[in-house]
């Protein structure tokens, strides 16, 4: 179990919903990954590196809504600047399963 945090700590994490616009292979990544371009509405277009190649094809990711932490400091991964962290859960095989809403949400809406 992780360290207990306060509600104020949780409020510091800015989780938003966005729609994937573009997916590209990321051959320079150490582990298999895609480069995602995600529309977060009023927050703009952001980029993310995601190790989700085992369960998702590029084609099925385009137009899919995802949840992501948008207030992390950007991270340089090889030749790519990842601006947001797309959220998922590791399944029993160690593959990442993306989190998604049961209904379509306006891009940029905050998870609360």
DSSP file (Angstrom, degrees, kcal/mol; ACC not computed):
  #  RESIDUE AA STRUCTURE BP1 BP2  ACC     N-H-->O    O-->H-N    N-H-->O    O-->H-N    TCO  KAPPA ALPHA  PHI   PSI    X-CA   Y-CA   Z-CA
    1    1 A X              0   0    0      0, 0.0     3,-0.1     0, 0.0     2,-0.0   0.000 360.0 360.0 360.0 145.5    0.0    0.0    0.0
    2    2 A X        -     0   0    0      1,-0.2     3,-0.1     3,-0.0     2,-0.1  -0.266 360.0 -76.7 -79.7 168.0    1.2    3.5   -0.8
    3    3 A X        -     0   0    0      1,-0.1     2,-0.2    -2,-0.0    -1,-0.2  -0.370  53.7-107.1 -61.6 140.9    1.8    6.3    1.7
    4    4 A X        -     0   0    0     -3,-0.1     2,-0.3    -2,-0.1    -1,-0.1  -0.525  40.0-167.1 -71.9 136.1   -1.4    8.0    2.9
    5    5 A X        -     0   0    0     -2,-0.2     2,-0.1    -3,-0.1    -3,-0.0  -0.820  18.7-112.3-120.7 163.6   -1.9   11.5    1.5
    6    6 A X     >  -     0   0    0     -2,-0.3     4,-1.9     1,-0.1     3,-0.2  -0.450  30.3-109.3 -87.7 166.1   -4.3   14.3    2.4
    7    7 A X  H  > S+     0   0    0      1,-0.2     4,-2.2     2,-0.2     5,-0.1   0.873 121.8  58.1 -61.3 -36.3   -7.2   15.5    0.3
    8    8 A X  H  > S+     0   0    0      1,-0.2     4,-0.7     2,-0.2    -1,-0.2   0.871 103.4  52.7 -62.0 -36.3   -5.2   18.7   -0.3
    9    9 A X  H >4 S+     0   0    0      1,-0.2     3,-1.1    -3,-0.2     4,-0.5   0.926 108.2  50.7 -63.0 -44.1   -2.4   16.5   -1.8
   10   10 A X  H >< S+     0   0    0     -4,-1.9     3,-1.7     1,-0.3    -2,-0.2   0.897 103.1  59.4 -59.9 -40.7   -4.9   14.8   -4.1
   11   11 A X  H 3< S+     0   0    0     -4,-2.2    -1,-0.3     1,-0.3    -2,-0.2   0.698  94.6  65.5 -64.1 -18.7   -6.2   18.3   -5.2
   12   12 A X  T << S+     0   0    0     -3,-1.1     2,-0.6    -4,-0.7    -1,-0.3   0.730  84.3  85.3 -73.6 -22.1   -2.6   19.1   -6.5
   13   13 A X  S <  S-     0   0    0     -3,-1.7     2,-0.9    -4,-0.5    59,-0.0  -0.730  70.1-155.5 -86.4 117.7   -2.9   16.3   -9.1
   14   14 A X        -     0   0    0     -2,-0.6    56,-3.0    96,-0.0     2,-0.5  -0.809  14.7-178.6 -98.9 101.1   -4.6   17.7  -12.2
   15   15 A X  E     +A   69   0A   0     -2,-0.9    96,-3.3    96,-0.5     2,-0.3  -0.879   7.6 176.7-103.1 126.1   -6.3   14.8  -14.1
   16   16 A X  E     -AB  68 110A   0     52,-2.7    52,-2.4    -2,-0.5     2,-0.4  -0.873  28.2-120.5-128.3 159.7   -8.0   15.7  -17.3
   17   17 A X  E     +A   67   0A   0     92,-2.0    91,-3.9    -2,-0.3     2,-0.3  -0.835  37.0 167.4 -99.5 136.1   -9.8   13.9  -20.1
   18   18 A X  E     -A   66   0A   0     48,-2.5    48,-2.8    -2,-0.4     2,-0.5  -0.944  31.8-120.5-143.1 165.1   -8.6   14.2  -23.7
   19   19 A X  E     -AC  65  39A   0     20,-1.9    20,-3.0    -2,-0.3     2,-0.4  -0.926  28.3-121.5-111.3 130.0   -9.0   12.6  -27.1
   20   20 A X  E     + C   0  38A   0     44,-2.6    43,-3.1    -2,-0.5    18,-0.3  -0.550  30.9 175.9 -70.8 125.1   -6.1   11.0  -28.9
   21   21 A X  E     +     0   0A   0     16,-3.4     2,-0.3    -2,-0.4    17,-0.2   0.774  64.2  14.0 -96.5 -36.0   -5.7   12.7  -32.3
   22   22 A X  E     - C   0  37A   0     15,-1.4    15,-2.3    39,-0.1     2,-0.4  -0.998  56.0-164.3-148.1 144.1   -2.6   10.9  -33.5
   23   23 A X  E     + C   0  36A   0     -2,-0.3     2,-0.3    13,-0.2    13,-0.2  -0.996  13.9 177.4-132.9 127.7   -0.5    7.8  -32.7
   24   24 A X  E     - C   0  35A   0     11,-2.3    11,-3.0    -2,-0.4    -2,-0.0  -0.944  34.3-104.0-128.0 150.3    3.0    7.2  -33.9
   25   25 A X  E     - C   0  34A   0     -2,-0.3     2,-0.3     9,-0.2     9,-0.2  -0.335  25.1-149.9 -62.9 154.3    5.6    4.4  -33.3
   26   26 A X    >   +     0   0    0      7,-1.3     3,-1.6     1,-0.1     7,-0.3  -0.667  23.3 169.2-129.3  75.4    8.4    5.4  -31.0
   27   27 A X  T 3  S+     0   0    0     -2,-0.3    -1,-0.1     1,-0.3     7,-0.0   0.725  73.7  59.6 -64.5 -22.3   11.4    3.3  -32.1
   28   28 A X  T 3  S+     0   0    0     49,-0.1    -1,-0.3     4,-0.0     2,-0.1   0.548  80.5 107.6 -84.8  -6.1   13.9    5.3  -29.9
   29   29 A X  S <  S-     0   0    0     -3,-1.6     4,-0.1     4,-0.1    -3,-0.0  -0.425  73.8-131.8 -69.5 146.7   12.1    4.3  -26.7
   30   30 A X  S    S+     0   0    0     -2,-0.1     2,-0.3     2,-0.1    -1,-0.1   0.889  96.4  33.4 -66.3 -39.6   13.9    1.8  -24.5
   31   31 A X  S    S-     0   0    0      1,-0.1    -2,-0.0    -3,-0.0    -1,-0.0  -0.863 112.9 -80.3-113.1 151.0   10.6   -0.2  -24.1
   32   32 A X        +     0   0    0     -2,-0.3    21,-0.4    19,-0.1     2,-0.3  -0.245  69.3 151.3 -53.7 129.8    8.0   -0.5  -26.8
   33   33 A X        -     0   0    0     -7,-0.3    -7,-1.3    18,-0.2     2,-0.3  -0.965  38.6-127.7-154.2 164.6    5.8    2.7  -26.8
   34   34 A X  E     -CD  25  50A   0     16,-2.5    16,-2.4    -2,-0.3     2,-0.6  -0.847  19.4-129.1-112.6 155.5    3.7    5.0  -28.9
   35   35 A X  E     -CD  24  49A   0    -11,-3.0   -11,-2.3    -2,-0.3     2,-0.4  -0.947  32.7-161.3 -99.9 119.8    3.9    8.8  -29.2
   36   36 A X  E     -CD  23  48A   0     12,-3.6    12,-2.0    -2,-0.6     2,-0.5  -0.829  16.8-157.9-106.7 141.7    0.5   10.2  -28.6
   37   37 A X  E     -CD  22  47A   0    -15,-2.3   -16,-3.4    -2,-0.4   -15,-1.4  -0.988  23.6-170.2-112.9 121.4   -0.9   13.6  -29.5
   38   38 A X  E     -CD  20  46A   0      8,-3.3     8,-2.8    -2,-0.5     2,-0.6  -0.936  20.4-138.7-124.8 134.6   -3.9   14.3  -27.3
   39   39 A X  E     +CD  19  45A   0    -20,-3.0   -20,-1.9    -2,-0.4    69,-0.2  -0.818  19.0 177.4 -91.8 116.5   -6.5   17.1  -27.5
   40   40 A X    >   -     0   0    0      4,-2.5     3,-2.0    -2,-0.6     5,-0.1  -0.125  36.2-131.3-108.6  34.2   -7.3   18.5  -24.0
   41   41 A X  G >  S+     0   0    0      1,-0.3     3,-1.9     2,-0.2    -1,-0.3  -0.307  86.6   9.3  59.9-125.2   -9.8   21.2  -25.2
   42   42 A X  G 3  S+     0   0    0     65,-0.5    -1,-0.3     1,-0.3     3,-0.1   0.721 126.9  62.7 -62.7 -21.8   -9.0   24.6  -23.7
   43   43 A X  G <  S-     0   0    0     -3,-2.0    -1,-0.3     1,-0.2    -2,-0.2   0.670 106.7-134.8 -76.4 -16.4   -5.7   23.2  -22.3
   44   44 A X    <   -     0   0    0     -3,-1.9    -4,-2.5    -4,-0.1     2,-0.5  -0.441  35.9 -33.7  98.2-171.3   -4.5   22.6  -25.8
   45   45 A X  E     -D   39   0A   0     -6,-0.2     2,-0.3    -2,-0.1    -6,-0.2  -0.778  60.9-175.1 -92.5 129.0   -2.8   19.8  -27.6
   46   46 A X  E     -D   38   0A   0     -8,-2.8    -8,-3.3    -2,-0.5     2,-0.3  -0.869  16.1-134.1-125.7 158.3   -0.3   17.8  -25.5
   47   47 A X  E     +D   37   0A   0     -2,-0.3    36,-2.4   -10,-0.2    37,-1.3  -0.828  21.8 178.2-112.0 149.8    2.1   14.9  -26.3
   48   48 A X  E     -D   36   0A   0    -12,-2.0   -12,-3.6    -2,-0.3     2,-0.5  -0.993  25.4-139.0-149.7 144.2    2.7   11.7  -24.3
   49   49 A X  E     -D   35   0A   0     35,-0.3     2,-0.4    -2,-0.3    37,-0.3  -0.901  30.3-175.0 -97.4 131.7    4.8    8.6  -24.6
   50   50 A X  E     -D   34   0A   0    -16,-2.4   -16,-2.5    -2,-0.5     2,-1.7  -0.987  29.2-146.1-137.2 128.5    2.8    5.6  -23.6
   51   51 A X        +     0   0    0     -2,-0.4    45,-0.5   -18,-0.2   -18,-0.2  -0.557  63.9 117.0 -88.0  72.1    3.9    1.9  -23.2
   52   52 A X     >  +     0   0    0     -2,-1.7     4,-1.4     1,-0.1     3,-0.5   0.056  27.3 114.4-127.1  22.0    0.6    0.5  -24.4
   53   53 A X  T  4  +     0   0    0    -21,-0.4    -1,-0.1     1,-0.2   -20,-0.1   0.722  67.3  65.5 -71.9 -21.5    1.7   -1.3  -27.5
   54   54 A X  T  4 S+     0   0    0      1,-0.2    -1,-0.2   -22,-0.2    -2,-0.1   0.863 116.5  21.9 -70.8 -35.2    0.8   -4.8  -26.2
   55   55 A X  T  4 S+     0   0    0     -3,-0.5     2,-0.4    41,-0.2    -2,-0.2   0.580 118.7  57.8-108.9 -12.3   -2.9   -4.3  -25.9
   56   56 A X     <  -     0   0    0     -4,-1.4     2,-0.2     3,-0.0    -1,-0.1  -0.968  61.2-149.2-130.3 133.8   -3.7   -1.4  -28.3
   57   57 A X     >  -     0   0    0     -2,-0.4     4,-1.0     1,-0.1     3,-0.1  -0.581  32.6-114.1 -87.4 160.2   -3.1   -0.9  -32.0
   58   58 A X  H >> S+     0   0    0      1,-0.2     4,-1.3    -2,-0.2     3,-0.6   0.901 115.7  54.8 -58.7 -41.0   -2.5    2.6  -33.4
   59   59 A X  H 34 S+     0   0    0      1,-0.2    -1,-0.2     2,-0.2     3,-0.2   0.875 106.4  48.7 -65.0 -39.0   -5.8    2.5  -35.2
   60   60 A X  H 34 S+     0   0    0      1,-0.2    -1,-0.2    -3,-0.1    -2,-0.2   0.671 107.8  56.7 -78.1 -13.8   -7.9    1.7  -32.2
   61   61 A X  H X< S+     0   0    0     -4,-1.0     3,-2.2    -3,-0.6   -41,-0.3   0.802  81.1  98.4 -84.5 -30.3   -6.3    4.5  -30.1
   62   62 A X  T 3< S+     0   0    0     -4,-1.3   -41,-0.2     1,-0.3     3,-0.1  -0.404  97.7  10.1 -63.2 131.0   -7.1    7.3  -32.5
   63   63 A X  T 3  S+     0   0    0    -43,-3.1     2,-0.3     1,-0.3    -1,-0.3   0.428  97.7 132.8  77.5   4.1  -10.3    9.2  -31.3
   64   64 A X    <   -     0   0    0     -3,-2.2   -44,-2.6   -44,-0.2     2,-0.3  -0.661  55.5-128.2 -83.8 138.4  -10.2    7.3  -28.0
   65   65 A X  E     +A   19   0A   0     -2,-0.3     2,-0.3   -46,-0.2   -46,-0.2  -0.681  31.6 178.9 -85.5 141.7  -10.7    9.3  -24.9
   66   66 A X  E     -A   18   0A   0    -48,-2.8   -48,-2.5    -2,-0.3     2,-0.4  -0.909  26.7-123.9-134.8 161.8   -8.1    8.9  -22.1
   67   67 A X  E     +A   17   0A   0     32,-0.6    20,-2.9    20,-0.3     2,-0.3  -0.883  35.7 173.3-104.8 142.2   -7.4   10.3  -18.7
   68   68 A X  E     -AE  16  86A   0    -52,-2.4   -52,-2.7    -2,-0.4     2,-0.6  -0.998  38.6-116.1-149.1 148.7   -4.0   11.9  -18.0
   69   69 A X  E     -AE  15  85A   0     16,-2.6    16,-2.1    -2,-0.3     3,-0.3  -0.779  32.2-177.8 -82.0 122.8   -2.2   13.9  -15.4
   70   70 A X        +     0   0    0    -56,-3.0    -1,-0.1    -2,-0.6   -55,-0.1   0.465  66.2  64.7-105.8  -2.8   -1.5   17.2  -17.0
   71   71 A X        +     0   0    0    -57,-0.5     2,-0.2    14,-0.1    -1,-0.2   0.127  69.6 115.2-113.5  23.8    0.5   19.0  -14.4
   72   72 A X  S    S-     0   0    0     -3,-0.3     2,-0.3    11,-0.3     3,-0.1  -0.568  79.9 -97.7 -77.2 154.1    3.6   16.9  -14.2
   73   73 A X        -     0   0    0     -2,-0.2    -1,-0.1     1,-0.1    -2,-0.1  -0.570  52.7 -98.1 -66.3 133.4    6.9   18.5  -15.3
   74   74 A X        -     0   0    0     -2,-0.3     2,-0.5     1,-0.1     9,-0.2  -0.203  40.0-144.6 -55.2 147.3    7.5   17.5  -18.9
   75   75 A X  E     -F   82   0B   0      7,-2.9     7,-3.0     9,-0.1     2,-0.6  -0.966   5.8-134.0-123.9 128.2    9.9   14.5  -19.3
   76   76 A X  E     -F   81   0B   0     -2,-0.5     2,-0.5     5,-0.2     5,-0.2  -0.695  23.5-177.8 -79.8 120.6   12.4   14.0  -22.0
   77   77 A X  E >   -F   80   0B   0      3,-3.5     3,-2.0    -2,-0.6     2,-0.2  -0.947  62.0 -56.8-122.5 108.0   12.3   10.4  -23.3
   78   78 A X  T 3  S-     0   0    0     -2,-0.5   -49,-0.1     1,-0.3     0, 0.0  -0.423 121.9 -18.8  54.4-121.9   14.9    9.8  -26.0
   79   79 A X  T 3  S+     0   0    0     -2,-0.2     2,-0.4    -3,-0.1    -1,-0.3   0.113 124.6  87.5 -98.3  21.6   14.2   12.5  -28.7
   80   80 A X  E <   -F   77   0B   0     -3,-2.0    -3,-3.5   -52,-0.0     2,-0.8  -0.967  66.5-142.4-129.5 135.4   10.6   13.1  -27.5
   81   81 A X  E     -F   76   0B   0     -2,-0.4     2,-0.6    -5,-0.2    -5,-0.2  -0.863  17.0-156.4 -99.0 109.5    9.2   15.5  -24.8
   82   82 A X  E     +F   75   0B   0     -7,-3.0    -7,-2.9    -2,-0.8   -34,-0.2  -0.769  13.8 179.3 -88.1 120.1    6.3   13.8  -23.0
   83   83 A X        +     0   0    0    -36,-2.4     2,-0.3    -2,-0.6   -11,-0.3   0.701  61.1  29.7 -97.0 -23.2    4.1   16.5  -21.5
   84   84 A X  S    S-     0   0    0    -37,-1.3     2,-0.6   -13,-0.1   -35,-0.3  -0.920  70.8-125.6-136.1 160.0    1.4   14.4  -19.8
   85   85 A X  E     -E   69   0A   0    -16,-2.1   -16,-2.6    -2,-0.3     2,-0.2  -0.924  22.8-144.9-110.6 110.1    1.1   11.0  -18.1
   86   86 A X  E     -E   68   0A   0     -2,-0.6     2,-0.3   -37,-0.3   -18,-0.3  -0.542  23.7-125.7 -72.4 136.1   -1.7    8.9  -19.6
   87   87 A X        +     0   0    0    -20,-2.9    12,-2.0    -2,-0.2   -20,-0.3  -0.649  42.3 141.1 -94.8 140.1   -3.3    6.8  -16.8
   88   88 A X  E     -G   98   0C   0     -2,-0.3     2,-0.4    10,-0.3    10,-0.2  -0.945  40.0-116.9-158.8 177.0   -3.8    3.0  -16.9
   89   89 A X  E     -G   97   0C   0      8,-2.5     8,-3.1    -2,-0.3     2,-0.4  -0.978  26.8-120.3-126.2 136.9   -3.6   -0.1  -14.7
   90   90 A X  E     -G   96   0C   0     -2,-0.4     6,-0.2     6,-0.2     2,-0.1  -0.630  30.1-147.7 -74.5 129.5   -1.3   -3.0  -15.1
   91   91 A X    >   -     0   0    0      4,-2.9     3,-1.9    -2,-0.4    -1,-0.0  -0.236  37.7 -84.7 -84.8-176.3   -3.2   -6.3  -15.7
   92   92 A X  T 3  S+     0   0    0      1,-0.3    -1,-0.1     2,-0.1    -2,-0.1   0.700 130.4  55.2 -66.6 -18.2   -2.0   -9.7  -14.4
   93   93 A X  T 3  S-     0   0    0      2,-0.1    -1,-0.3     0, 0.0     3,-0.1   0.459 119.8-108.5 -89.7  -2.7    0.2  -10.1  -17.5
   94   94 A X  S <  S+     0   0    0     -3,-1.9     2,-0.3     1,-0.3    -2,-0.1   0.606  76.0 133.5  85.2  12.3    2.0   -6.8  -16.8
   95   95 A X        -     0   0    0    -41,-0.1    -4,-2.9   -43,-0.0     2,-0.5  -0.695  60.0-112.3 -94.8 150.5    0.3   -4.9  -19.7
   96   96 A X  E     -G   90   0C   0    -45,-0.5     2,-0.6    -2,-0.3    -6,-0.2  -0.708  24.4-162.3 -86.4 125.7   -1.2   -1.4  -19.3
   97   97 A X  E     -G   89   0C   0     -8,-3.1    -8,-2.5    -2,-0.5   -45,-0.0  -0.942  24.3-125.2-104.5 120.3   -5.0   -1.2  -19.6
   98   98 A X  E     -G   88   0C   0     -2,-0.6     2,-0.3   -10,-0.2   -10,-0.3  -0.315  16.4-123.3 -67.1 145.2   -6.1    2.4  -20.2
   99   99 A X        +     0   0    0    -12,-2.0   -32,-0.6   -32,-0.2     2,-0.3  -0.679  38.3 173.6 -82.8 141.7   -8.6    4.1  -17.9
  100  100 A X        -     0   0    0     -2,-0.3     2,-0.2   -34,-0.1   -34,-0.1  -0.987  30.8-108.4-148.1 158.9  -11.7    5.4  -19.6
  101  101 A X        -     0   0    0     -2,-0.3   -36,-0.1     2,-0.1     4,-0.1  -0.503  21.5-129.7 -82.7 153.4  -15.0    7.0  -18.8
  102  102 A X  S    S+     0   0    0     -2,-0.2     2,-0.3     2,-0.1    -1,-0.1   0.702  95.6  35.6 -73.6 -20.0  -18.3    5.1  -19.3
  103  103 A X  S    S-     0   0    0      0, 0.0     2,-0.2     0, 0.0    -2,-0.1  -0.897  98.9 -91.4-129.8 158.6  -19.6    8.2  -21.3
  104  104 A X        -     0   0    0     -2,-0.3     2,-0.3     3,-0.0    -2,-0.1  -0.507  45.2-163.4 -70.1 138.5  -18.0   10.7  -23.7
  105  105 A X        -     0   0    0     -2,-0.2     2,-0.2    -4,-0.1     3,-0.1  -0.912  27.9 -95.8-124.6 149.0  -16.7   13.7  -21.8
  106  106 A X    >   -     0   0    0     -2,-0.3     3,-2.0     1,-0.1   -89,-0.3  -0.449  52.9-100.3 -63.0 131.9  -15.8   17.2  -23.1
  107  107 A X  T 3  S+     0   0    0      1,-0.2   -65,-0.5    -2,-0.2   -89,-0.2  -0.273 107.6  26.5 -55.3 135.5  -12.0   17.4  -23.8
  108  108 A X  T 3  S+     0   0    0    -91,-3.9    -1,-0.2     1,-0.3   -90,-0.1   0.284  82.3 144.2  94.7  -9.0  -10.2   19.1  -21.0
  109  109 A X    <   -     0   0    0     -3,-2.0   -92,-2.0   -92,-0.3     2,-0.3  -0.354  49.7-119.7 -64.0 144.8  -12.8   18.3  -18.2
  110  110 A X  B     -B   16   0A   0    -94,-0.2     2,-0.5    -3,-0.1   -94,-0.3  -0.670  12.5-127.8 -91.8 138.1  -11.1   17.6  -14.9
  111  111 A X              0   0    0    -96,-3.3   -96,-0.5    -2,-0.3    -1,-0.0  -0.718 360.0 360.0 -79.9 128.2  -11.5   14.4  -13.0
  112  112 A X              0   0    0     -2,-0.5    -1,-0.1   -98,-0.1    -2,-0.0   0.349 360.0 360.0-129.8 360.0  -12.6   15.1   -9.4
